[in-house]
Amino acid sequence: MFKKIIFIAILLFAAGIFGYNFKTDPYAKEVVRTGFLNHYKVYALPVPDSLSLVDEPVPVRQKDVKERIDRELLVNTYWQSNALLLIKRQNKYFPVIEPILKREGVPDDFKYLAVAESGLQNITSPAGAKGFWQLMKKTAIELGLEVNDEVDERYNLEKSTVAACQYLKKAKQKYGSWTLAAAAYNAGMQKISKELARQKTDNYYDLLLNTETARYVPRIIALKYILSHPKDFGFVYSQDDLYTPYQYNIVKVDSSITDLADFARKMNMSYKELKLLNPWLRQGKLTNKAGKTYAIKIKPVRKN
């Protein structure tokens, strides 16, 4: 078998360097076929008998619910590169999100909602939702965030987390269920209320919903399970492989900044560093006509 492995490695090297086509070599085809089929395995994943979102149990005995959970476990486990990135990013961003959730009275499980929404990245959806928590502009403004050409606080992790908490608490108060609050975060409270009334139920798992919302809560639950037990799913890494939170100081600014690149130089940092720490600053300047006070993160001063 060792010789076969060496032979396959040589074939692949030759294919890359000399354009060798192992498909035309009968012996090579047989080695690859038997070696691959005998040693490569893709395993089904057991769906746990007991799962929950917050303290609300997931009815995994319901056939459709179990299949939906199974789908999300498989998709998020076997997309290994993405799962590893999530494992690395959670080490960087959960220490920021977790204390805010606790302070705001929102269960810790909702950090996985941010994972489901954005993969812990400041992204923009096709519909125009932005940031880790994927807030639409109208919703963000209603929740107290500043959104304009120069400042978009949907990209401010701390402030957008507070805004997301406000929405989730409002939905929980309305429905009496954190699971329905999570569903409403995806579909909107108007849509969830309409479907609850039309289908005469008060239970998320009894609702027939569009594919996106039907997958949404199971995805959060699956991500919670995988990211809480990554090594049980075969992910191998060390602490050094994980991303770490940014270190920074805060400077308060209540006037205009005509050139953020110049401002960065004065703070002994690059423009790139300034923007990485403050992605909510969307332009190269901060006009600040209203004279607001902004907390801008800057690179820490090194102590000798």
C-alpha positions, 0 to 999 in steps of 0.5 A, spaced: 500 500 500 505 504 501 508 503 494 501 505 491 501 511 495 508 513 493 506 511 485 499 516 486 503 522 489 508 521 483 503 521 478 500 527 481 506 530 481 507 528 473 500 530 471 502 537 474 509 538 471 509 534 465 501 534 463 501 527 464 494 524 464 493 518 469 486 516 466 490 513 460 494 509 464 490 502 466 495 500 472 494 508 474 487 507 474 486 501 478 491 503 483 487 510 484 480 506 483 481 501 489 485 506 493 480 511 493 474 506 494 478 502 499 480 508 504 476 514 503 469 514 507 464 519 508 460 518 514 453 520 516 452 524 522 448 522 528 443 527 530 443 528 538 436 526 541 437 532 545 438 539 542 435 546 545 436 553 543 436 557 549 432 552 554 427 551 549 427 543 547 428 541 539 423 536 537 428 532 534 423 526 534 419 529 529 421 527 522 421 533 518 425 537 524 430 531 525 431 531 517 432 539 517 437 539 523 441 533 519 441 537 513 445 543 517 449 538 521 452 535 514 452 542 510 456 545 516 461 539 518 463 537 511 464 544 508 470 543 512 474 550 510 468 554 512 467 550 518 474 551 520 474 559 519 468 559 523 472 556 529 478 561 528 473 567 528 469 565 534 475 565 538 476 572 535 469 575 536 465 571 541 469 575 547 466 581 544 459 579 543 458 575 549 458 580 554 454 584 550 449 579 550 449 578 557 449 585 559 443 586 554 439 580 557 439 576 551 441 568 552 448 566 550 446 562 544 444 568 540 452 569 538 450 563 533 445 567 530 451 572 528 454 566 525 448 564 521 447 571 519 454 573 516 459 567 518 462 573 523 464 577 517 462 584 515 458 582 509 453 585 505 447 581 503 444 581 496 438 585 499 442 590 502 443 587 509 450 589 512 454 587 518 455 581 522 448 582 524 445 583 517 441 589 519 437 592 513 438 600 513 431 602 515 431 597 521 438 599 523 436 606 524 429 604 528 434 601 532 438 607 534 444 606 529 447 611 525 447 610 517 449 614 512 455 615 507 460 616 512 458 612 518 454 606 518 454 603 525 451 596 522 459 595 521 460 597 528 460 590 532 459 593 539 453 597 537 450 593 532 450 587 537 446 592 542 441 593 536 440 586 534 439 584 542 433 590 542 430 586 536 430 580 539 428 582 546 422 585 542 420 579 539 421 575 545 416 579 548 411 579 543 411 571 542 414 569 549 419 564 545 426 565 543 425 560 538 420 564 535 424 570 536 430 567 532 425 566 526 422 573 526 429 575 526 430 572 519 423 573 516 420 579 520 415 579 526 410 581 521 411 575 517 411 570 523 405 573 526 401 572 519 403 565 519 402 563 526 395 566 525 394 563 519 396 556 521 393 557 528 399 555 532 404 558 537 410 553 535 415 555 530 416 547 529 409 547 527 409 552 522 410 551 514 415 556 512 419 558 506 425 554 505 430 560 508 426 561 514 425 553 515 432 552 515 434 558 519 433 556 526 436 549 525 442 552 522 443 556 528 442 549 532 447 545 528 452 551 528 451 551 536 452 544 536 458 543 531 462 550 534 461 547 541 464 540 540 469 542 534 473 536 535 468 531 536 467 533 528 474 531 526 476 538 526 484 538 528 487 545 530 491 548 536 490 554 540 495 558 536 491 556 529 485 561 532 484 568 531 485 573 536 481 579 538 484 586 536 488 590 542 486 597 542 485 604 545 479 609 545 480 616 543 473 620 543 472 625 537 467 630 537 469 634 531 470 633 524 476 629 521 478 632 514 482 626 512 482 619 516 489 618 513 492 624 516 488 622 523 491 615 522 498 618 522 497 622 528 495 616 532 501 612 530 498 607 525 496 606 518 490 608 514 489 600 513 489 599 521 484 605 522 479 602 518 480 595 520 479 597 527 473 602 525 470 599 519 463 603 521 468 609 518 465 608 511 469 614 507 476 617 508 473 623 512 468 624 518 464 631 517 461 630 523 456 636 522 452 635 528 458 635 533 457 628 535 462 624 540 465 618 536 469 613 540 474 611 535 479 605 536 486 606 535 492 602 536 495 601 543 501 605 545 507 600 546 510 601 553 518 600 553 
